[in-house]
Amino acid sequence: MIAEDQPQRPLALDSPGDPASPSFGVAHILDFDLSHPLAFVALAIAFVASRAPFINIGYGTDPDAWRVALSSHWLWDNGEFYPSRLPGYPVPEFASAAVIKGGWLATNSLTLAVSLLGLWFFARIASKLELPNRGIVVAGFAFTPLLWINSMTTMDYMYALTFILGCYYFLLREETGWAGLMLGLAAASRSTSILFIVPFLLYLWRDDKRGETRDFIVWTIFVPLVAYMPIAWKYGPSFLNFYDAKVGYLNVLRLLGKDTLGLLGSTAVVAAIVISLPRLVRLPADFVRDKNVTVWVLAIAITVVVFSRLPHEAAYLIPLYPFGFLIMGRYFFRPVLAAAIFMIIFAGFIDIGTNGADLDLHALRHASIGQGLVLSNRDTMRAQIRFADDLAARDVPPGTVVETGFIYPEFAVLNRDRLDIGILEKDTSSISQLSDKGKADDVARNVTYVWLLDPAGFQKALKDGKGIQYTLDAGRSTAALYDFRPGLFGALLIQFDRGPSGSSGAARTDR
């Protein structure tokens, strides 16, 4: 459905209406409708080809990606479903389980296919809205670094985003039943997606289609209700548990500044906002007058509120991106829009780095040019796998329990052919039963690997005469979660000359 007001005339040195002017050709390219079949085929080929060099490295830099793989293997090996972590992500978890026998190439390719569908939805949305500058906006969406990274890992973010975009697309087509089905699948991919019912219902009401909301609401509620039923049956009310921990403001600044658009991309967008203020001042009035702008702003606001509640990962902001791009396409001056999108994509490969430090004045003073998000994510994945391999090759005395820290799900999946994967104790309050309370026994060497030992588990291991070794990450996590330090009670710190790079939302690295 076309927005009520006409697209605004872009800023140009020459009249874009004059075919003889240079700006006419530029305007035609930037406004090109990439949803046309041949154009989208070309875009899809570029989309897939750009991911090809990175898709066969591992399940992802986020431990949650390896948790999905661990859950999938457990389902096949034991005929029992445990979610990768609570409250569960049924659609991507069962979809990944269906192809897990093909390894990370298969599961990552499935995420890529879902992401490509999301790109098609976005291109069609931009076309139906007759969005100005839609060619460059769709291209920017396709190659934004954070979306790029998450489109080729075994995670749930792009599943949820694709179905949210599918919901909006079918609302524009006035097909409310399909729209409800899409939003239901989004909520069954990531539970917080259910909050997008607010802007989409408001869209229907403002379009005087209140009588058509029944199918939309029914499908939106029915699909996740069915999807989460097996998890609720197994865990009871505990299935609503989620990882909840305070995050320091410097970490949040790092996520916003470095892990979303990169420092160069973020700076370019801020500059574009300042330059485009003469147009952006119309946004509040358009929010009231134009139901599509209302959807965009509310969708961004919901994403920001959810992220502010638990700002653990930059990828929590992913639902913001398409609606942010729609606002940029409509309100940014054309030259600064093109420049900002170029810098966003460029920052995926070359960016300003702070060597893994928090984003503060001291770090900025020592910043230097280095790898961007896409390349550093690749190197982080390789570093994590090398660390897991080194841990597996370490000579450990028989009768030892090794606390691996966050590398555990990756370690367990990479070595599952020689390990007996099990559970320390069934604990329905545990966020991830198979990793938080999981164990991997090397029966031949009489060595057990775990994520962490809680105080009771630590004391039991000592009482049973077990030796305990732990990684630096495991020591920090034990101190933070259980308020004791393993080294003070006889555990041996595993000393490597390096550690694995940390990660957040398949984005945070040591760059």
Secondary structure, DSSP 8 states (H G I E B T S, - for coil): ---SS-------SS-TT-TTSHHHHHHHHHT--TTSHHHHHHHHHHHHHHHTTTTTS-S-SSHHHHHHHHHHHHHHHHS----SSTT--HHHHHHHHHHGGGHHHHHHHHHHHHHHHHHHHHHHHHHHTT-TTHHHHHHHHHH-HHHHHHTTSS-SHHHHHHHHHHHHHHHHTT-HHHHHHHHHHHHHH-GGGGGGHHHHHHHHHHTT-GGGHHHHHHHHHHHHHHHHHHHHHHHGGGGG--------HHHHHHHHHHSSSHHHHHHHHHHHHHHTHHHHTTHHHHHHH-HHHHHHHHHHHHHHHHHHHSTT-GGGGTTHHHHHHHHHHHHS-HHHHHHHHHHHHHTTTEEEE-TT--SSHHHHHT-EEEE-HHHHHHHHHHHHHHHHHHHHHS---TTEEEE-GGGHHHHHHHTTTTSEEEES---TT-S-TTTTTEEEEETTTTEEEES---HHHHHHHHHTT-EEEE-HHHHHHHHHHHS--GGGGT-EE---SS-----STTT----
